[in-house]
Amino acid sequence: MVPTNLKRRVIVLVLGTTAGSLAITPRSSAQVRFEFTPFGGLYLPTSKVIDQFSTACNCQVSGKQKTNFSLGGRIAAWVSDRLAVEGSFGYSGSGVSITAAGFGSADTSANILTGSARLLIGLGPRALNTLFYLSGGLGLVAHGGAAYTGASGTTRVGAIAGVGARLKVAPSLAVRAELEDYLYSAQFSASSGGGQTNSKFQNDLVLSLGLAIPLGGR
């Protein structure tokens, strides 16, 4: 399970960064439209979190998060029809596959907690109530579960970039489809003061579909 204090740090980071971005927007609060988007999708890691030679087995050891379902939510503040500030959080029960060359592989339970604070920028004219947009900002990825017991450095802050589409399906509802890329470096240390893994650059993708619901009756 993800520790409660870690969940709080993610929420504080996302909400704090989002609030700071809203504070500098030029539009008045009366013109801002808020919406909440619960989503489901897939967490798709593309890189190994560990890949190095181990003297314990005298072999190459690698570890990679596994593709799994992802659930989460987003809170957006649309300051215009084409610009929004958004905070998000997500969870995936992604396990880890560990391979020791010449000895085989094994799966270990783990989980991933993600968070972001970003800008959404609309592209081109609207077509049939559809808005296409780019997104970018600050991303956070926290590794937890049995696979990371006794490890430190499991929470990393990096960048996030993405593309998406928002399709209006009713006067107050819209469907959002997104592909996000969390960009960061993974490196773990033994909490007891032992060794450290090599730094590995990560591209963790989240493909999702959600339903945008307006808040505050707007």
N, C-alpha and C positions, 0 to 999 in steps of 0.2 A: 504493500500500500504506500501511497505518497504521504509523507509526514504532514501533519496539519500546519506546522509552521512554514513549510515550503509552499503549501497552497496559499497561505496568507501572503507570503512574499510575492508570489506571482500576481495575485489579485491587486496588491498595493502598487506594484510596478505598472501594471496595465492601466489601472484607473488613474494613477498619478500622472502618467505620461499623457493619457487622453485628456485629462483635465487641464494640463498645462498647454496642450495644443488648442483646446477650445478657448482658453483665456486670451489667445492672441489672434483669434479670428475676427475679421472686420465686421461681420454681420451681427445684428442685435439678437438677443436670445429669443425675442418674439418671432423671428424669422427662421429659427433653427427647428428642423423636424427630427424627432428621435424615433428610432425603431430598434426592436429586438429581433434577432434572427437565430433561433435554435437550428442546429444543423447536424447532419450525419454524413459519414463518408468513409474514406480510406486514408490511413497513414501509410505512406510509401517511402521508406528509407532507401537511399540509393548507394550509400557508402558504408564501409566497415568502420565501426567505432574503435576496434582494436585490430592491429595487424603488425606483429613484430616477433622477433626471435626470443624464445624463452629458454633460459638455462635450466629450468626445473624439469623440462622434458627433452631438452636439447633438440627443439623443433620449432617450426613456425606456428604461432598461435594467432587465430583471428576470431573476431566476434562481430556479429551484425544483427541489428534489430530486424524483426520480422514484420512483414506487411500485416496490418490488422485493421479492424474497424475503428473509427474515430467518432466521438460525440463531443458537442460543445455548443457555444453560443457566442453571439456578437452583439455589441451595443454600438449603434452608429448615430452620429449627429450630422445630418445633412444641412450644411450651411448654404447650399444652393442646389439646383437641380443636377449639378455635375461635380460637386465637391463635398466630401464627407470626411469626418474624423471618426475613427472606429477603434474600439478595444475588443479583443477576443480572448477566449480561453478554450482549451480542448483537452481531451483525455483519450488515450488509446492503451489497450491491454497488450501492447506489443512485447513479445518475449524476445530473448536473445539466443541466437544459434552460435555456439562456440565450437571451433574446429581446431584440433591439434594435428598437424600434418603427420601422417603415418600412424596415428592413433585413433582416428575417427572423430565424430562430432556428437554433440549433445545439446538439447534445448533447455534453457533456464527461464523461469518466469520473470517478467519485468513489466514496467509500464512507462508511458511517456506522458508528461504534462506539458502543454504548450500555451504560450500567451503572446499577445502582440498588441502594439499600439501603432496605427498606421493612417496614412491618407489614402483616400479613394478619389481618383480623377477620371471623369467621364471622357469618352472618346467619340468624336464625330457627332452627327445628328442622331436623334432618336429615330428608331424604325419599328413600327408596330408595337409601341409601348415597351421597347427593349432598349436598355442602356448598357453599353459595353464600357468597361473601365479597367484601368491599371491601378495597382496598389503598391505601397512601399512604406517601410518604417522600421521600427524596432521589434525584434522577436526574441523570445526566451524559450528554451527547451530544457526540461528537467527529467533526468533519468532516475527511475526508482524501481523498487521491487527486489526480489531475492538476488538477482544477477549483480546488483550494485551494493550489497550488504558489505559494510566495512570499507567502502570507497568514499573519497571526497572528490570535489570538482565535478559533481554530477549535474550541476545547474550551470548553463551557459547562456550568455546574452550575445546576440548577433543581429543580423539584418533579416528582413523578410521582404519578399517581392512576390507579386502575383498578378493574375488576370482574372476577370470575372464578367458575368452578365447578370443583369437584373431585369426580369420580365414581369410586368404588371399584369396580374391575372384577375384582379377585382379592384374596385375603387380604393380599398384600404389594405390590400394584400399584394405581395410580389414574391416570386420565386427567384432565389439567387443561386447561381452555380459558380464555383470558384476553383482555381488551382493556385495554391500558395507554395512557396519555396522558402524554408527556413535555412539560412546560411550561417554556419558557425563552426568552431573547431572543438572537437571532443578530445579531452585528455583527463585521465583519472589517476588518482594517487591513493595508496593505502592509508587509511586514517591513522593507523598505528605508526606511521613514519617509514613505511617500506618503499617499494619501487614505484615508478611512474610510467604510464603508458606513453607511447609516442603521440604527438598531436596529429589528429586526423581531421581534415576538412570535410564537413558534412553538407549534403543537400537533402533535407528531409521534406518530402512533398506531402501536402494534404489536399486531396481532391474531395470536394464536398458539395452538398445540395441542401438548401435551407429555405424556410418560409419567413419572409420579413413581415413583422407585425408592428404597426405604429404604436407608439407610447404617448400617453397624455392626450389622446383624442384628436391628434392632428392628422 
